[in-house]
């Protein structure tokens, strides 16, 4: 089975007014366009070219929900700072909220399903900027040394000089998110306004945008602690369980486990459960978890080592290639014109359009363009 797959953009406030429309070659809707979901997640199920929703089609064929969700993501301002649970945490948290009778659509509901949500994003724009993971503390102290000596900045600097870096970061995050460090939020916000710190120009640019968009938000300080990743087209970063992250701006292809479990850590009006966030968050500092693709056959594979998904990029130049499949798959074209074929059918994709394949052992890809192929991951 091979069908085209489509969906409408999600209008989250942080979305770009033009990036997805420009990719798809259409007129913008006039509002923010943040994400297009290609999958069967009930939050925004895609539709097949024959008119059926993807979950309807899979259910009719006796198939379970897809283990992954593929998206186009376009940000013009910061997403909320967030982390996701691992699989055991998600199962336990979901069971506890179900037993407590918390409605699944409640604003303070955390675990809306029992799945984890590791995710990979690959840049389409130049650049794509993201905050991912907690920066080594020595580097953050160098940044703070350039922000002056206001009382709140000094308080933050002192807190981060504790011998246990992970515990120090955890303590700062707890202090700011529980409202016990408003002076730190205020003084950091003021200090970044006109600061110039060698080696941190882009970090300060991002922080100034965050201060502008989220004045007084405790997440400003959390963002200051995080690694800034500047991706070029084709480069990727992986956010595993527990790792704080917040995409800042740019256009990308995102692939994740099919879940909606999010614990927020600032830069949002939505509910923040500080104790639960601190229970699952990884506060060990280190470099951002970049994901380098590996050449395999006719493609480049972004393998995050999770069983839910595998992402492959195919750069096509006329000659057809045969892409092996390990289960249901979605092909997303991001440039040029890409033809997807099986023994029974062919469909042609333009940028920002997708196709869904089921019960196929391989598909043929041809044309002159770039396509991303999402399918289940490899067994552990």
C-alpha positions as CSV (number, residue, x, y, z in Angstrom):
1,X,0.0,0.0,0.0
2,X,1.3,3.5,-0.9
3,X,-0.7,6.7,-0.5
4,X,0.0,10.4,-0.2
5,X,-0.3,11.8,3.3
6,X,-1.3,15.3,4.3
7,X,-2.2,17.5,7.2
8,X,-2.9,21.1,8.2
9,X,-0.3,23.2,10.1
10,X,-0.7,23.7,13.8
11,X,-1.0,27.3,14.8
12,X,1.1,27.4,18.0
13,X,2.1,31.0,19.0
14,X,5.8,30.3,18.5
15,X,5.4,29.2,14.9
16,X,6.7,31.0,11.9
17,X,4.3,32.9,9.7
18,X,6.0,31.9,6.5
19,X,8.6,29.1,6.7
20,X,6.3,26.1,6.2
21,X,4.3,27.9,3.5
22,X,7.5,28.8,1.7
23,X,8.7,25.2,1.8
24,X,5.4,23.9,0.4
25,X,5.1,26.7,-2.2
26,X,1.8,28.1,-1.1
27,X,0.3,31.2,0.4
28,X,0.7,31.5,4.2
29,X,-2.5,31.2,6.3
30,X,-1.9,34.6,7.9
31,X,-1.3,33.1,11.3
32,X,1.6,31.3,12.9
33,X,2.4,27.9,11.3
34,X,4.4,25.9,13.8
35,X,4.2,22.2,12.9
36,X,2.7,19.8,10.4
37,X,2.2,16.3,11.8
38,X,2.7,13.3,9.6
39,X,1.4,10.3,11.6
40,X,-1.6,8.9,13.4
41,X,-1.2,10.6,16.7
42,X,-4.7,11.5,17.9
43,X,-3.6,15.1,18.6
44,X,-3.5,15.8,14.8
45,X,-3.9,12.7,12.7
46,X,-2.9,13.0,9.0
47,X,-5.1,11.9,6.1
48,X,-4.4,9.6,3.3
49,X,-5.0,10.5,-0.3
50,X,-8.0,8.2,-0.4
51,X,-9.8,10.4,2.2
52,X,-9.3,8.2,5.2
53,X,-7.5,9.3,8.3
54,X,-4.3,7.4,9.0
55,X,-5.5,6.0,12.3
56,X,-8.7,4.8,10.6
57,X,-6.8,3.1,7.9
58,X,-4.4,1.4,10.3
59,X,-7.3,0.2,12.5
60,X,-9.2,-1.2,9.5
61,X,-6.1,-3.2,8.6
62,X,-5.7,-4.5,12.2
63,X,-2.6,-2.5,12.7
64,X,-1.6,-0.8,16.1
65,X,-0.8,2.9,16.3
66,X,2.5,4.0,14.7
67,X,5.5,4.0,17.2
68,X,6.7,7.3,15.7
69,X,5.5,10.8,14.7
70,X,7.2,12.7,11.9
71,X,6.9,16.5,11.8
72,X,7.9,19.7,9.9
73,X,8.7,22.2,12.6
74,X,9.1,26.0,12.1
75,X,9.9,28.3,15.1
76,X,10.2,32.0,15.1
77,X,10.4,32.3,18.9
78,X,11.4,29.9,21.7
79,X,9.3,26.8,22.5
80,X,8.8,26.1,26.1
81,X,11.8,24.6,27.9
82,X,10.9,21.0,28.4
83,X,12.0,17.4,29.2
84,X,10.4,14.1,28.6
85,X,10.2,11.0,30.8
86,X,11.8,7.6,30.0
87,X,9.6,4.7,29.3
88,X,9.4,3.4,32.9
89,X,8.7,6.9,34.3
90,X,6.0,7.4,31.6
91,X,4.2,4.2,32.4
92,X,4.3,4.9,36.2
93,X,3.2,8.5,35.8
94,X,0.4,7.6,33.4
95,X,-0.9,4.9,35.7
96,X,-0.8,7.2,38.7
97,X,-2.8,10.0,37.0
98,X,-5.3,7.5,35.6
99,X,-5.8,6.1,39.1
100,X,-6.2,9.6,40.5
101,X,-8.9,10.3,38.0
102,X,-7.1,13.3,36.4
103,X,-8.8,14.0,33.0
104,X,-6.5,13.4,30.1
105,X,-7.2,16.9,28.7
106,X,-6.8,18.7,32.1
107,X,-4.4,21.6,32.0
108,X,-2.4,20.2,34.9
109,X,-2.2,16.7,33.4
110,X,1.4,15.6,32.8
111,X,1.3,12.0,31.5
112,X,-1.3,11.9,28.7
113,X,0.0,8.5,27.6
114,X,2.3,5.8,28.8
115,X,5.1,6.3,26.3
116,X,8.5,8.0,26.3
117,X,9.3,10.8,23.8
118,X,12.9,10.8,22.6
119,X,13.2,13.1,19.6
120,X,15.6,14.0,16.8
121,X,15.5,17.2,14.8
122,X,17.4,17.8,11.5
123,X,17.9,21.4,10.3
124,X,16.4,22.5,7.0
125,X,17.1,26.2,7.5
126,X,20.5,27.9,7.9
127,X,20.7,28.2,10.8
128,X,18.4,26.2,13.1
129,X,19.1,27.2,16.7
130,X,18.2,25.2,19.8
131,X,19.0,25.0,23.5
132,X,19.7,21.4,24.4
133,X,21.2,20.1,27.6
134,X,23.0,21.9,30.4
135,X,26.2,23.5,29.5
136,X,29.4,22.6,31.4
137,X,29.4,24.9,34.5
138,X,32.8,26.3,33.9
139,X,31.6,27.7,30.6
140,X,28.5,29.2,32.2
141,X,30.7,30.9,34.8
142,X,32.7,32.5,32.0
143,X,29.5,33.8,30.6
144,X,28.4,35.1,34.0
145,X,31.7,36.8,34.5
146,X,30.8,39.1,31.6
147,X,27.4,40.0,33.0
148,X,28.6,42.3,35.7
149,X,28.2,42.2,39.5
150,X,24.5,42.8,40.2
151,X,23.3,41.0,43.3
152,X,21.2,38.5,41.4
153,X,24.1,37.6,39.0
154,X,26.5,37.2,41.9
155,X,24.0,35.0,43.7
156,X,23.7,32.8,40.6
157,X,27.5,32.7,40.2
158,X,28.0,31.7,43.8
159,X,25.4,28.9,43.6
160,X,27.2,27.4,40.6
161,X,30.6,27.2,42.3
162,X,29.4,24.4,44.5
163,X,31.6,21.2,44.1
164,X,28.8,19.0,42.8
165,X,27.9,20.6,39.4
166,X,24.8,18.5,38.9
167,X,23.4,19.2,42.3
168,X,24.2,22.9,41.9
169,X,22.3,23.1,38.6
170,X,19.4,21.2,40.1
171,X,19.3,23.6,43.0
172,X,19.3,26.7,40.8
173,X,16.5,25.3,38.6
174,X,14.4,24.6,41.7
175,X,15.0,28.0,43.1
176,X,14.0,29.9,40.0
177,X,11.1,27.8,39.0
178,X,9.6,27.9,42.5
179,X,9.8,31.7,42.6
180,X,12.4,32.0,45.2
181,X,15.0,33.7,43.0
182,X,13.1,36.6,41.4
183,X,16.1,38.8,42.0
184,X,18.2,36.4,39.9
185,X,15.7,36.5,37.0
186,X,15.5,40.3,37.1
187,X,19.2,40.9,37.3
188,X,20.1,38.4,34.7
189,X,17.5,39.8,32.3
190,X,18.9,43.3,32.8
191,X,22.5,42.2,32.4
192,X,22.1,40.4,29.1
193,X,20.4,43.5,27.5
194,X,23.7,45.1,26.5
195,X,26.3,42.6,27.5
196,X,29.1,41.6,25.2
197,X,31.0,38.5,26.3
198,X,33.7,37.1,24.0
199,X,32.7,33.6,22.7
200,X,29.0,34.1,23.7
201,X,27.6,36.4,21.0
202,X,25.0,34.0,19.7
203,X,24.0,32.9,23.3
204,X,23.4,36.5,24.3
205,X,21.4,37.1,21.1
206,X,19.2,34.1,22.0
207,X,18.8,35.2,25.6
208,X,17.9,38.8,24.6
209,X,15.1,37.4,22.4
210,X,13.9,35.2,25.2
211,X,13.9,38.2,27.6
212,X,11.9,40.2,25.0
213,X,9.4,37.5,24.4
214,X,9.0,36.2,28.0
215,X,9.7,39.1,30.3
216,X,10.2,38.1,34.0
217,X,9.9,34.4,33.2
218,X,11.9,32.1,35.4
219,X,12.9,30.1,32.3
220,X,15.3,33.0,31.4
221,X,17.7,31.7,34.0
222,X,17.2,28.0,33.0
223,X,17.9,29.0,29.3
224,X,21.1,30.7,30.4
225,X,22.4,27.4,31.8
226,X,21.8,25.5,28.6
227,X,23.9,24.7,25.5
228,X,23.1,26.7,22.4
229,X,23.3,24.5,19.3
230,X,23.5,26.2,15.9
231,X,22.7,23.6,13.2
232,X,23.3,23.9,9.5
233,X,21.1,22.1,6.9
234,X,21.4,18.4,7.4
235,X,22.9,18.6,10.9
236,X,20.9,17.1,13.8
237,X,20.6,17.0,17.6
238,X,19.0,14.3,19.7
239,X,17.0,15.0,22.9
240,X,16.9,11.8,25.0
241,X,14.8,11.3,28.1
242,X,15.4,13.8,30.8
243,X,17.4,16.3,28.7
244,X,16.1,19.9,28.8
245,X,15.6,21.4,25.4
246,X,13.9,24.3,23.7
247,X,14.0,25.0,20.0
248,X,14.6,28.7,19.3
249,X,14.2,29.5,15.6
250,X,14.4,27.8,12.2
251,X,12.9,25.1,10.1
252,X,13.5,21.4,10.6
253,X,12.4,17.8,10.2
254,X,11.5,16.3,13.6
255,X,11.1,12.6,14.4
256,X,10.0,11.3,17.8
257,X,8.4,8.5,19.6
258,X,4.6,8.9,19.4
259,X,3.9,10.5,22.8
260,X,2.6,13.8,24.2
261,X,4.3,13.6,27.6
262,X,6.0,17.0,28.4
263,X,7.3,18.3,31.6
264,X,7.9,22.1,31.2
265,X,10.7,24.1,32.7
266,X,9.9,27.7,31.8
267,X,9.1,30.0,28.9
268,X,5.5,29.1,28.8
269,X,2.1,30.0,30.4
270,X,1.3,26.3,30.7
271,X,1.4,24.3,33.9
272,X,4.9,23.6,35.4
273,X,5.1,20.8,37.9
274,X,8.5,21.6,39.5
275,X,8.8,18.5,41.8
276,X,7.9,16.1,38.9
277,X,10.3,17.9,36.5
278,X,13.1,17.7,39.1
279,X,12.4,14.0,39.5
280,X,12.9,13.1,35.8
281,X,15.3,15.8,34.6
282,X,19.0,15.0,33.9
283,X,21.0,17.8,35.4
284,X,24.4,16.4,34.6
285,X,26.2,19.1,32.5
286,X,28.0,18.3,29.3
287,X,28.0,19.1,25.6
288,X,24.9,19.1,23.5
289,X,23.9,15.6,22.2
290,X,24.6,16.1,18.5
291,X,23.6,13.2,16.2
292,X,25.9,12.6,13.2
293,X,24.4,10.6,10.3
294,X,26.2,7.4,9.1
295,X,26.3,6.5,5.4
296,X,24.4,3.2,4.7
297,X,23.6,2.0,1.2
298,X,22.1,4.9,-0.7
299,X,21.3,7.1,2.3
300,X,22.5,8.7,5.5
301,X,21.0,7.3,8.6
302,X,20.3,9.2,11.8
303,X,20.1,6.4,14.4
304,X,19.4,7.6,17.9
305,X,19.5,4.0,19.2
306,X,15.8,3.8,20.2
307,X,13.4,1.1,18.9
308,X,10.6,3.6,18.1
309,X,12.1,5.3,15.0
310,X,14.9,5.5,12.5
311,X,15.4,8.5,10.1
312,X,17.2,8.3,6.8
313,X,18.0,11.1,4.4
314,X,18.2,10.4,0.7
315,X,19.8,12.9,-1.7
316,X,18.5,11.9,-5.2
317,X,19.9,12.8,-8.5
318,X,18.0,10.9,-11.2
319,X,19.0,7.3,-10.7
320,X,16.4,5.4,-8.6
321,X,17.4,3.9,-5.3
322,X,15.8,1.1,-3.4
323,X,15.2,1.8,0.3
324,X,14.5,-1.2,2.5
325,X,11.7,-1.0,5.0
326,X,11.3,-2.7,8.4
327,X,7.7,-1.7,8.9
328,X,5.3,1.1,8.1
329,X,7.1,4.2,6.7
330,X,6.6,7.8,5.9
331,X,8.6,9.6,3.2
332,X,8.8,13.4,3.4
333,X,10.2,15.5,0.5
334,X,12.0,18.7,1.5
335,X,13.4,19.9,-1.9
336,X,13.1,19.2,-5.6
337,X,10.7,16.5,-6.8
338,X,10.8,13.0,-5.4
339,X,9.0,10.0,-6.8
340,X,8.1,7.2,-4.4
341,X,7.2,3.8,-5.9
342,X,6.1,0.3,-5.1
343,X,5.3,-2.6,-7.4
344,X,1.7,-1.4,-7.7
345,X,2.0,2.4,-7.6
346,X,4.0,5.6,-7.8
347,X,3.4,9.0,-6.3
348,X,5.4,12.2,-6.8
349,X,6.1,14.5,-3.9
350,X,7.0,18.2,-3.9
351,X,8.7,20.0,-0.9
352,X,6.7,19.6,2.3
353,X,4.5,16.8,1.1
354,X,4.6,13.2,2.2
355,X,3.6,9.6,1.4
356,X,2.8,6.6,3.6
357,X,3.8,3.0,2.8
358,X,2.4,-0.1,4.6
359,X,3.0,-3.8,4.1
360,X,6.0,-3.1,1.8
361,X,9.5,-4.5,2.2
362,X,11.1,-1.7,0.2
363,X,10.2,1.4,-1.8
364,X,11.9,3.0,-4.8
365,X,13.0,6.6,-4.6
366,X,13.9,8.6,-7.7
367,X,13.9,12.2,-9.0
368,X,16.0,15.2,-8.2
369,X,15.6,16.3,-4.6
370,X,16.0,15.4,-1.0
371,X,13.7,13.1,1.0
372,X,13.6,11.9,4.6
373,X,12.4,8.4,5.3
374,X,10.9,7.6,8.8
375,X,10.3,4.0,10.0
376,X,10.5,1.9,13.1
377,X,13.9,1.7,14.8
378,X,16.2,-1.3,15.0
379,X,15.8,-3.9,17.7
380,X,18.1,-3.3,20.7
